[in-house]
Protein backbone atom coordinates (compact mmCIF):
# COMPACT_ATOMS: atom_id res chain seq x y z
CA UNK A 1 0.00 0.00 0.00
CA UNK A 2 1.38 3.43 -0.90
CA UNK A 3 1.79 6.28 1.54
CA UNK A 4 -0.98 8.13 -0.33
CA UNK A 5 -3.40 5.27 0.27
CA UNK A 6 -2.65 5.39 3.99
CA UNK A 7 -3.47 9.05 4.33
CA UNK A 8 -5.71 9.81 7.28
CA UNK A 9 -8.73 11.76 6.08
CA UNK A 10 -9.39 14.09 9.01
CA UNK A 11 -12.96 15.26 9.36
CA UNK A 12 -11.86 18.75 8.44
CA UNK A 13 -10.49 17.45 5.15
CA UNK A 14 -13.42 15.23 4.31
CA UNK A 15 -14.50 17.20 1.29
CA UNK A 16 -12.31 15.86 -1.49
CA UNK A 17 -10.60 18.43 -3.64
CA UNK A 18 -11.45 21.36 -1.39
CA UNK A 19 -9.14 24.28 -2.09
CA UNK A 20 -9.53 27.19 0.26
CA UNK A 21 -9.00 30.66 -1.13
CA UNK A 22 -6.21 32.34 0.77
CA UNK A 23 -3.89 34.93 -0.63
CA UNK A 24 -0.36 33.98 0.36
CA UNK A 25 2.13 36.79 0.49
CA UNK A 26 5.34 36.72 -1.51
CA UNK A 27 7.83 34.27 -0.09
CA UNK A 28 10.94 35.98 1.21
CA UNK A 29 13.35 33.23 2.37
CA UNK A 30 15.48 35.59 4.44
CA UNK A 31 12.60 37.31 6.22
CA UNK A 32 13.06 36.95 9.98
CA UNK A 33 9.88 36.07 11.88
CA UNK A 34 9.29 35.76 15.62
CA UNK A 35 5.63 34.83 15.13
CA UNK A 36 3.44 33.69 12.25
CA UNK A 37 -0.20 33.93 11.21
CA UNK A 38 -2.35 32.06 8.73
CA UNK A 39 -1.03 34.07 5.78
CA UNK A 40 2.55 33.15 6.74
CA UNK A 41 1.62 29.48 6.96
CA UNK A 42 -0.01 29.63 3.52
CA UNK A 43 3.10 31.35 2.16
CA UNK A 44 5.25 28.49 3.48
CA UNK A 45 3.07 25.83 1.84
CA UNK A 46 2.88 27.62 -1.51
CA UNK A 47 6.65 28.28 -1.46
CA UNK A 48 7.05 24.52 -1.42
CA UNK A 49 4.76 24.22 -4.46
CA UNK A 50 2.05 22.52 -2.39
CA UNK A 51 -1.69 22.95 -2.78
CA UNK A 52 -3.63 24.51 0.08
CA UNK A 53 -6.64 22.31 0.89
CA UNK A 54 -8.08 24.08 3.91
CA UNK A 55 -7.41 27.04 6.17
CA UNK A 56 -8.50 28.13 9.61
CA UNK A 57 -11.49 30.33 10.15
CA UNK A 58 -11.11 33.90 11.38
CA UNK A 59 -7.97 34.29 13.46
CA UNK A 60 -7.12 30.58 13.50
CA UNK A 61 -3.60 29.96 12.23
CA UNK A 62 -4.11 26.67 10.40
CA UNK A 63 -3.33 25.41 6.93
CA UNK A 64 -3.83 21.94 5.47
CA UNK A 65 -1.68 21.48 2.38
CA UNK A 66 -1.01 18.64 -0.03
CA UNK A 67 2.34 17.72 -1.57
CA UNK A 68 2.73 16.71 -5.20
CA UNK A 69 2.96 13.12 -3.91
CA UNK A 70 -0.43 13.36 -2.23
CA UNK A 71 0.65 13.69 1.40
CA UNK A 72 -1.67 16.03 3.27
CA UNK A 73 -0.01 17.79 6.18
CA UNK A 74 -1.03 20.44 8.65
CA UNK A 75 0.68 23.66 9.69
CA UNK A 76 -0.76 24.79 13.01
CA UNK A 77 0.16 28.04 14.71
CA UNK A 78 0.71 27.53 18.44
CA UNK A 79 1.40 29.78 21.43
CA UNK A 80 -0.72 32.46 19.78
CA UNK A 81 -1.18 35.96 21.16
CA UNK A 82 0.58 35.22 24.46
CA UNK A 83 3.06 37.20 26.53
CA UNK A 84 2.26 40.37 24.62
CA UNK A 85 3.39 38.93 21.28
CA UNK A 86 0.79 39.04 18.50
CA UNK A 87 0.44 36.03 16.18
CA UNK A 88 1.79 32.52 16.89
CA UNK A 89 5.24 31.87 18.32
CA UNK A 90 5.36 28.21 17.30
CA UNK A 91 4.49 26.02 14.34
CA UNK A 92 3.33 22.43 14.72
CA UNK A 93 3.86 20.48 11.51
CA UNK A 94 1.85 17.25 11.32
CA UNK A 95 1.05 14.45 8.92
CA UNK A 96 -1.75 12.08 9.95
CA UNK A 97 -2.52 8.65 8.56
CA UNK A 98 -5.01 5.86 9.19
CA UNK A 99 -3.66 3.68 12.00
CA UNK A 100 -2.12 0.49 10.63
CA UNK A 101 -3.19 -2.71 12.41
CA UNK A 102 0.40 -3.60 13.34
CA UNK A 103 1.20 -0.29 15.03
CA UNK A 104 1.94 -0.90 18.71
CA UNK A 105 3.50 1.08 21.55
CA UNK A 106 6.67 -0.90 20.78
CA UNK A 107 6.76 0.12 17.09
CA UNK A 108 6.19 3.74 18.13
CA UNK A 109 9.03 3.60 20.67
CA UNK A 110 11.34 2.03 18.09
CA UNK A 111 10.44 4.71 15.53
CA UNK A 112 10.90 7.57 17.99
CA UNK A 113 14.30 6.21 19.00
CA UNK A 114 15.38 5.91 15.36
CA UNK A 115 13.95 9.25 14.17
CA UNK A 116 14.92 12.00 16.60
CA UNK A 117 13.82 14.77 14.22
CA UNK A 118 10.12 13.99 14.70
CA UNK A 119 7.72 12.54 17.23
CA UNK A 120 5.46 9.68 16.24
CA UNK A 121 2.31 9.01 18.24
CA UNK A 122 -0.85 7.04 17.76
CA UNK A 123 -4.39 7.71 18.80
CA UNK A 124 -5.62 4.15 19.16
CA UNK A 125 -9.17 5.28 19.93
CA UNK A 126 -9.42 7.54 16.85
CA UNK A 127 -7.30 5.12 14.76
CA UNK A 128 -4.72 7.72 13.72
CA UNK A 129 -0.96 7.57 13.30
CA UNK A 130 0.52 11.05 13.77
CA UNK A 131 3.96 12.36 12.77
CA UNK A 132 4.84 15.71 14.35
CA UNK A 133 7.66 18.22 14.23
CA UNK A 134 7.38 21.26 16.48
CA UNK A 135 9.21 24.46 15.60
CA UNK A 136 9.70 27.20 18.21
CA UNK A 137 10.22 30.67 16.74
CA UNK A 138 11.80 32.25 19.85
CA UNK A 139 14.15 35.10 18.98
CA UNK A 140 13.26 34.72 15.31
CA UNK A 141 13.91 32.33 12.46
CA UNK A 142 13.90 32.86 8.73
CA UNK A 143 11.02 31.78 6.55
CA UNK A 144 13.52 29.49 4.79
CA UNK A 145 14.16 27.77 8.13
CA UNK A 146 10.46 27.05 8.59
CA UNK A 147 10.28 25.70 5.04
CA UNK A 148 13.28 23.47 5.82
CA UNK A 149 11.49 22.12 8.90
CA UNK A 150 8.42 21.22 6.83
CA UNK A 151 10.73 19.37 4.44
CA UNK A 152 12.35 17.53 7.36
CA UNK A 153 8.98 16.19 8.52
CA UNK A 154 7.89 15.21 5.02
CA UNK A 155 11.22 13.52 4.29
CA UNK A 156 11.34 11.60 7.55
CA UNK A 157 7.74 10.39 7.20
CA UNK A 158 8.76 8.39 4.12
CA UNK A 159 11.34 6.46 6.19
CA UNK A 160 9.51 6.37 9.52
CA UNK A 161 6.08 5.20 8.37
CA UNK A 162 7.03 1.57 7.69
CA UNK A 163 8.69 1.26 11.11
CA UNK A 164 5.77 2.88 12.97
CA UNK A 165 3.35 0.71 10.99
CA UNK A 166 5.13 -2.46 12.10
CA UNK A 167 6.26 -3.26 8.58
CA UNK A 168 9.96 -3.42 9.55
VOGU-3710 file (C-alpha; in Angstrom, 3 decimals, decimal comma):
1> xxxxxxxxxx> 0,000/0,000/0,000  1,378/3,426/-0,904  1,789/6,285/1,543  -0,976/8,128/-0,333  -3,398/5,270/0,266  -2,648/5,392/3,985  -3,467/9,055/4,332  -5,715/9,811/7,278  -8,734/11,758/6,081  -9,387/14,088/9,006
11> xxxxxxxxxx> -12,958/15,259/9,356  -11,855/18,746/8,442  -10,493/17,454/5,151  -13,422/15,228/4,314  -14,502/17,201/1,289  -12,308/15,860/-1,490  -10,602/18,427/-3,640  -11,453/21,361/-1,390  -9,144/24,281/-2,088  -9,534/27,188/0,264
21> xxxxxxxxxx> -9,004/30,658/-1,125  -6,208/32,342/0,769  -3,890/34,933/-0,632  -0,364/33,983/0,359  2,134/36,794/0,487  5,340/36,724/-1,512  7,828/34,267/-0,095  10,939/35,976/1,214  13,346/33,228/2,374  15,483/35,590/4,444
31> xxxxxxxxxx> 12,597/37,309/6,222  13,055/36,951/9,976  9,882/36,072/11,875  9,289/35,759/15,616  5,628/34,830/15,132  3,435/33,690/12,246  -0,200/33,928/11,209  -2,354/32,061/8,726  -1,029/34,072/5,781  2,548/33,154/6,736
41> xxxxxxxxxx> 1,618/29,476/6,957  -0,009/29,634/3,519  3,099/31,347/2,163  5,249/28,493/3,475  3,068/25,831/1,837  2,885/27,617/-1,507  6,647/28,285/-1,464  7,048/24,515/-1,424  4,756/24,224/-4,456  2,053/22,520/-2,389
51> xxxxxxxxxx> -1,685/22,950/-2,780  -3,630/24,506/0,081  -6,640/22,312/0,888  -8,081/24,084/3,912  -7,412/27,043/6,174  -8,497/28,127/9,614  -11,494/30,335/10,148  -11,109/33,904/11,383  -7,969/34,295/13,461  -7,118/30,577/13,504
61> xxxxxxxxxx> -3,602/29,961/12,227  -4,109/26,671/10,403  -3,327/25,406/6,925  -3,828/21,939/5,471  -1,683/21,475/2,381  -1,005/18,639/-0,029  2,336/17,716/-1,565  2,727/16,714/-5,202  2,964/13,115/-3,907  -0,430/13,357/-2,233
71> xxxxxxxxxx> 0,654/13,691/1,401  -1,665/16,030/3,266  -0,011/17,785/6,177  -1,035/20,437/8,653  0,685/23,656/9,689  -0,758/24,791/13,011  0,156/28,035/14,707  0,713/27,528/18,443  1,404/29,782/21,427  -0,716/32,462/19,779
81> xxxxxxxxxx> -1,183/35,965/21,159  0,578/35,219/24,459  3,062/37,204/26,528  2,260/40,370/24,624  3,387/38,927/21,282  0,791/39,039/18,498  0,442/36,028/16,182  1,794/32,523/16,895  5,237/31,871/18,323  5,356/28,209/17,301
91> xxxxxxxxxx> 4,486/26,018/14,344  3,330/22,432/14,719  3,864/20,482/11,511  1,852/17,245/11,324  1,053/14,452/8,923  -1,751/12,077/9,948  -2,525/8,652/8,561  -5,007/5,860/9,193  -3,659/3,683/12,003  -2,122/0,492/10,630
101> xxxxxxxxxx> -3,192/-2,709/12,409  0,395/-3,604/13,337  1,200/-0,286/15,034  1,937/-0,897/18,708  3,498/1,078/21,545  6,671/-0,898/20,779  6,764/0,116/17,088  6,187/3,739/18,127  9,032/3,602/20,666  11,343/2,029/18,086
111> xxxxxxxxxx> 10,444/4,711/15,534  10,898/7,573/17,994  14,304/6,215/19,000  15,384/5,914/15,356  13,952/9,247/14,169  14,921/12,002/16,602  13,818/14,774/14,224  10,116/13,995/14,703  7,723/12,540/17,231  5,462/9,678/16,241
121> xxxxxxxxxx> 2,311/9,011/18,237  -0,854/7,043/17,763  -4,393/7,710/18,805  -5,620/4,148/19,164  -9,175/5,284/19,928  -9,421/7,539/16,851  -7,304/5,118/14,763  -4,722/7,716/13,716  -0,955/7,570/13,303  0,521/11,051/13,771
131> xxxxxxxxxx> 3,964/12,359/12,772  4,845/15,712/14,350  7,656/18,224/14,232  7,378/21,262/16,477  9,214/24,458/15,603  9,702/27,198/18,207  10,221/30,674/16,745  11,799/32,251/19,851  14,146/35,096/18,980  13,263/34,721/15,315
141> xxxxxxxxxx> 13,915/32,326/12,462  13,902/32,859/8,732  11,024/31,785/6,546  13,519/29,489/4,794  14,164/27,773/8,129  10,459/27,054/8,588  10,281/25,700/5,038  13,275/23,467/5,816  11,491/22,121/8,902  8,424/21,220/6,833
151> xxxxxxxxxx> 10,728/19,372/4,438  12,348/17,529/7,358  8,983/16,193/8,519  7,893/15,214/5,023  11,219/13,521/4,291  11,339/11,596/7,547  7,740/10,386/7,203  8,760/8,394/4,124  11,338/6,459/6,189  9,515/6,373/9,520
161> xxxxxxxx> 6,085/5,201/8,370  7,033/1,570/7,694  8,694/1,263/11,108  5,771/2,879/12,968  3,353/0,710/10,993  5,128/-2,462/12,101  6,264/-3,260/8,577  9,963/-3,415/9,551
//
